[in-house]
Amino acid sequence: MRKELVPEPGYPKLKRVDLKEFPIPCYAQVKYDGELTYLIKEEEG
C-alpha cells in the first residue's frame, strides 16, 4: 500500500516528508513546524 501526505482543507502546499520518520497510523494528524497540520492517507489495494 502506498502512503501519501494530504494537506487538510484550508492549509497551504504540502511539505515533502520522509514517511519512514513518521511510523504512525493512517489518517493520524501530525503537526509540522508547530503550525501546519497534515493527514497521513493510506491507499487501499
Distance bins in CASP14 RR format, pairs under 12 A and 6 or more apart:
PFRMAT RR
TARGET T0000
AUTHOR 0000-0000-0000
RMODE 2
METHOD distances of the structure
MODEL  1
1 19 0 0 0 0 0 1 0 0 0 0 0
1 26 0 0 0 0 1 0 0 0 0 0 0
1 40 0 0 0 0 0 1 0 0 0 0 0
1 41 0 0 0 0 0 1 0 0 0 0 0
1 42 1 0 1 0 0 0 0 0 0 0 0
1 43 1 0 1 0 0 0 0 0 0 0 0
1 44 1 0 0 1 0 0 0 0 0 0 0
1 45 1 0 0 1 0 0 0 0 0 0 0
2 19 0 0 0 0 1 0 0 0 0 0 0
2 26 0 0 0 0 0 1 0 0 0 0 0
2 40 0 0 0 0 0 1 0 0 0 0 0
2 41 0 0 0 0 1 0 0 0 0 0 0
2 42 1 0 0 1 0 0 0 0 0 0 0
2 43 1 0 1 0 0 0 0 0 0 0 0
2 44 0 0 0 0 1 0 0 0 0 0 0
2 45 0 0 0 0 1 0 0 0 0 0 0
3 17 0 0 0 0 0 1 0 0 0 0 0
3 18 0 0 0 0 0 1 0 0 0 0 0
3 19 1 0 1 0 0 0 0 0 0 0 0
3 20 0 0 0 0 1 0 0 0 0 0 0
3 22 0 0 0 0 1 0 0 0 0 0 0
3 23 0 0 0 0 0 1 0 0 0 0 0
3 24 0 0 0 0 1 0 0 0 0 0 0
3 25 0 0 0 0 0 1 0 0 0 0 0
3 26 1 0 0 1 0 0 0 0 0 0 0
3 27 0 0 0 0 0 1 0 0 0 0 0
3 28 0 0 0 0 0 1 0 0 0 0 0
3 38 0 0 0 0 0 1 0 0 0 0 0
3 39 0 0 0 0 0 1 0 0 0 0 0
3 40 1 0 0 1 0 0 0 0 0 0 0
3 41 1 0 0 1 0 0 0 0 0 0 0
3 42 1 0 1 0 0 0 0 0 0 0 0
3 43 1 0 0 1 0 0 0 0 0 0 0
3 44 0 0 0 0 0 1 0 0 0 0 0
4 14 0 0 0 0 1 0 0 0 0 0 0
4 16 0 0 0 0 0 1 0 0 0 0 0
4 17 0 0 0 0 0 1 0 0 0 0 0
4 19 0 0 0 0 1 0 0 0 0 0 0
4 26 0 0 0 0 1 0 0 0 0 0 0
4 27 0 0 0 0 0 1 0 0 0 0 0
4 38 0 0 0 0 1 0 0 0 0 0 0
4 39 0 0 0 0 1 0 0 0 0 0 0
4 40 1 0 0 1 0 0 0 0 0 0 0
4 41 1 0 1 0 0 0 0 0 0 0 0
4 42 0 0 0 0 1 0 0 0 0 0 0
4 43 1 0 0 1 0 0 0 0 0 0 0
5 11 0 0 0 0 0 1 0 0 0 0 0
5 13 0 0 0 0 0 1 0 0 0 0 0
5 14 1 0 1 0 0 0 0 0 0 0 0
5 15 1 0 0 1 0 0 0 0 0 0 0
5 16 0 0 0 0 1 0 0 0 0 0 0
5 17 1 0 1 0 0 0 0 0 0 0 0
5 18 0 0 0 0 0 1 0 0 0 0 0
5 19 1 0 0 1 0 0 0 0 0 0 0
5 21 0 0 0 0 0 1 0 0 0 0 0
5 22 0 0 0 0 1 0 0 0 0 0 0
5 24 0 0 0 0 0 1 0 0 0 0 0
5 26 0 0 0 0 0 1 0 0 0 0 0
5 27 0 0 0 0 0 1 0 0 0 0 0
5 28 0 0 0 0 0 1 0 0 0 0 0
5 29 0 0 0 0 0 1 0 0 0 0 0
5 30 0 0 0 0 1 0 0 0 0 0 0
5 32 0 0 0 0 1 0 0 0 0 0 0
5 36 0 0 0 0 0 1 0 0 0 0 0
5 37 0 0 0 0 0 1 0 0 0 0 0
5 38 1 0 1 0 0 0 0 0 0 0 0
5 39 1 0 0 1 0 0 0 0 0 0 0
5 40 1 0 0 1 0 0 0 0 0 0 0
5 41 1 0 0 1 0 0 0 0 0 0 0
5 42 0 0 0 0 0 1 0 0 0 0 0
6 13 0 0 0 0 0 1 0 0 0 0 0
6 14 1 0 0 1 0 0 0 0 0 0 0
6 15 0 0 0 0 0 1 0 0 0 0 0
6 17 0 0 0 0 0 1 0 0 0 0 0
6 26 0 0 0 0 0 1 0 0 0 0 0
6 27 0 0 0 0 1 0 0 0 0 0 0
6 28 0 0 0 0 0 1 0 0 0 0 0
6 29 0 0 0 0 0 1 0 0 0 0 0
6 30 0 0 0 0 0 1 0 0 0 0 0
6 37 0 0 0 0 0 1 0 0 0 0 0
6 38 1 0 0 1 0 0 0 0 0 0 0
6 39 1 0 1 0 0 0 0 0 0 0 0
6 40 1 0 0 1 0 0 0 0 0 0 0
6 41 1 0 1 0 0 0 0 0 0 0 0
6 42 0 0 0 0 0 1 0 0 0 0 0
6 43 0 0 0 0 0 1 0 0 0 0 0
7 13 1 0 0 1 0 0 0 0 0 0 0
7 14 1 0 1 0 0 0 0 0 0 0 0
7 15 0 0 0 0 1 0 0 0 0 0 0
7 17 0 0 0 0 0 1 0 0 0 0 0
7 29 0 0 0 0 0 1 0 0 0 0 0
7 30 0 0 0 0 0 1 0 0 0 0 0
7 32 0 0 0 0 0 1 0 0 0 0 0
7 36 1 0 0 1 0 0 0 0 0 0 0
7 37 0 0 0 0 1 0 0 0 0 0 0
7 38 1 0 1 0 0 0 0 0 0 0 0
7 39 1 0 0 1 0 0 0 0 0 0 0
7 40 0 0 0 0 0 1 0 0 0 0 0
7 41 0 0 0 0 0 1 0 0 0 0 0
8 14 0 0 0 0 1 0 0 0 0 0 0
8 27 0 0 0 0 0 1 0 0 0 0 0
8 29 1 0 0 1 0 0 0 0 0 0 0
8 30 0 0 0 0 0 1 0 0 0 0 0
8 31 0 0 0 0 0 1 0 0 0 0 0
8 32 0 0 0 0 0 1 0 0 0 0 0
8 35 0 0 0 0 0 1 0 0 0 0 0
8 36 0 0 0 0 1 0 0 0 0 0 0
8 37 1 0 1 0 0 0 0 0 0 0 0
8 38 1 0 0 1 0 0 0 0 0 0 0
8 39 1 0 0 1 0 0 0 0 0 0 0
8 40 0 0 0 0 0 1 0 0 0 0 0
8 41 0 0 0 0 0 1 0 0 0 0 0
9 37 0 0 0 0 0 1 0 0 0 0 0
9 38 0 0 0 0 0 1 0 0 0 0 0
9 39 0 0 0 0 0 1 0 0 0 0 0
10 36 0 0 0 0 0 1 0 0 0 0 0
10 37 0 0 0 0 0 1 0 0 0 0 0
10 38 0 0 0 0 0 1 0 0 0 0 0
11 29 0 0 0 0 0 1 0 0 0 0 0
11 31 0 0 0 0 0 1 0 0 0 0 0
11 32 0 0 0 0 0 1 0 0 0 0 0
11 33 0 0 0 0 0 1 0 0 0 0 0
11 35 0 0 0 0 1 0 0 0 0 0 0
11 36 1 0 1 0 0 0 0 0 0 0 0
11 37 1 0 0 1 0 0 0 0 0 0 0
11 38 1 0 0 1 0 0 0 0 0 0 0
11 39 0 0 0 0 1 0 0 0 0 0 0
12 32 0 0 0 0 0 1 0 0 0 0 0
12 33 0 0 0 0 0 1 0 0 0 0 0
12 35 0 0 0 0 0 1 0 0 0 0 0
12 36 1 0 0 1 0 0 0 0 0 0 0
12 37 0 0 0 0 0 1 0 0 0 0 0
12 38 0 0 0 0 0 1 0 0 0 0 0
13 32 0 0 0 0 0 1 0 0 0 0 0
13 36 0 0 0 0 1 0 0 0 0 0 0
13 38 0 0 0 0 0 1 0 0 0 0 0
14 30 0 0 0 0 0 1 0 0 0 0 0
14 32 0 0 0 0 1 0 0 0 0 0 0
14 36 0 0 0 0 1 0 0 0 0 0 0
14 37 0 0 0 0 0 1 0 0 0 0 0
14 38 1 0 0 1 0 0 0 0 0 0 0
14 39 0 0 0 0 1 0 0 0 0 0 0
14 40 0 0 0 0 0 1 0 0 0 0 0
14 41 0 0 0 0 0 1 0 0 0 0 0
15 30 0 0 0 0 0 1 0 0 0 0 0
15 31 0 0 0 0 0 1 0 0 0 0 0
15 32 1 0 0 1 0 0 0 0 0 0 0
15 33 0 0 0 0 1 0 0 0 0 0 0
15 34 0 0 0 0 0 1 0 0 0 0 0
15 35 0 0 0 0 0 1 0 0 0 0 0
15 36 1 0 0 1 0 0 0 0 0 0 0
15 37 0 0 0 0 0 1 0 0 0 0 0
15 38 1 0 0 1 0 0 0 0 0 0 0
16 32 0 0 0 0 0 1 0 0 0 0 0
16 38 0 0 0 0 0 1 0 0 0 0 0
17 24 0 0 0 0 0 1 0 0 0 0 0
17 30 0 0 0 0 1 0 0 0 0 0 0
17 31 0 0 0 0 0 1 0 0 0 0 0
17 32 1 0 0 1 0 0 0 0 0 0 0
17 33 0 0 0 0 0 1 0 0 0 0 0
17 36 0 0 0 0 0 1 0 0 0 0 0
17 38 1 0 0 1 0 0 0 0 0 0 0
17 39 0 0 0 0 0 1 0 0 0 0 0
17 40 0 0 0 0 1 0 0 0 0 0 0
19 26 0 0 0 0 0 1 0 0 0 0 0
19 28 0 0 0 0 0 1 0 0 0 0 0
19 30 0 0 0 0 0 1 0 0 0 0 0
19 38 0 0 0 0 0 1 0 0 0 0 0
19 40 1 0 0 1 0 0 0 0 0 0 0
19 41 0 0 0 0 0 1 0 0 0 0 0
19 42 0 0 0 0 1 0 0 0 0 0 0
21 30 0 0 0 0 0 1 0 0 0 0 0
21 32 0 0 0 0 0 1 0 0 0 0 0
21 40 0 0 0 0 0 1 0 0 0 0 0
22 28 0 0 0 0 1 0 0 0 0 0 0
22 29 0 0 0 0 0 1 0 0 0 0 0
22 30 1 0 1 0 0 0 0 0 0 0 0
22 31 0 0 0 0 0 1 0 0 0 0 0
22 32 0 0 0 0 1 0 0 0 0 0 0
22 38 0 0 0 0 1 0 0 0 0 0 0
22 39 0 0 0 0 0 1 0 0 0 0 0
22 40 1 0 0 1 0 0 0 0 0 0 0
23 30 0 0 0 0 0 1 0 0 0 0 0
23 40 0 0 0 0 1 0 0 0 0 0 0
24 30 1 0 0 1 0 0 0 0 0 0 0
24 31 0 0 0 0 0 1 0 0 0 0 0
24 38 0 0 0 0 0 1 0 0 0 0 0
24 39 0 0 0 0 0 1 0 0 0 0 0
24 40 1 0 0 1 0 0 0 0 0 0 0
24 41 0 0 0 0 0 1 0 0 0 0 0
24 42 0 0 0 0 0 1 0 0 0 0 0
25 39 0 0 0 0 0 1 0 0 0 0 0
25 40 1 0 0 1 0 0 0 0 0 0 0
25 41 0 0 0 0 0 1 0 0 0 0 0
25 42 0 0 0 0 1 0 0 0 0 0 0
26 39 0 0 0 0 1 0 0 0 0 0 0
26 40 1 0 1 0 0 0 0 0 0 0 0
26 41 1 0 0 1 0 0 0 0 0 0 0
26 42 1 1 0 0 0 0 0 0 0 0 0
26 43 0 0 0 0 1 0 0 0 0 0 0
26 44 0 0 0 0 1 0 0 0 0 0 0
27 38 0 0 0 0 0 1 0 0 0 0 0
27 39 1 0 0 1 0 0 0 0 0 0 0
27 40 1 0 0 1 0 0 0 0 0 0 0
27 41 1 0 0 1 0 0 0 0 0 0 0
27 42 1 0 0 1 0 0 0 0 0 0 0
27 43 0 0 0 0 0 1 0 0 0 0 0
28 37 0 0 0 0 0 1 0 0 0 0 0
28 38 0 0 0 0 1 0 0 0 0 0 0
28 39 1 0 0 1 0 0 0 0 0 0 0
28 40 1 0 1 0 0 0 0 0 0 0 0
28 41 0 0 0 0 0 1 0 0 0 0 0
28 42 0 0 0 0 1 0 0 0 0 0 0
29 36 0 0 0 0 0 1 0 0 0 0 0
29 37 1 0 1 0 0 0 0 0 0 0 0
29 38 1 0 0 1 0 0 0 0 0 0 0
29 39 1 0 0 1 0 0 0 0 0 0 0
29 40 0 0 0 0 1 0 0 0 0 0 0
29 41 0 0 0 0 0 1 0 0 0 0 0
30 36 0 0 0 0 1 0 0 0 0 0 0
30 37 1 0 0 1 0 0 0 0 0 0 0
30 38 1 0 1 0 0 0 0 0 0 0 0
30 39 0 0 0 0 1 0 0 0 0 0 0
30 40 1 0 0 1 0 0 0 0 0 0 0
30 41 0 0 0 0 0 1 0 0 0 0 0
31 37 1 0 1 0 0 0 0 0 0 0 0
31 38 0 0 0 0 1 0 0 0 0 0 0
31 39 0 0 0 0 0 1 0 0 0 0 0
32 38 1 0 0 1 0 0 0 0 0 0 0
32 39 0 0 0 0 0 1 0 0 0 0 0
32 40 0 0 0 0 0 1 0 0 0 0 0
END
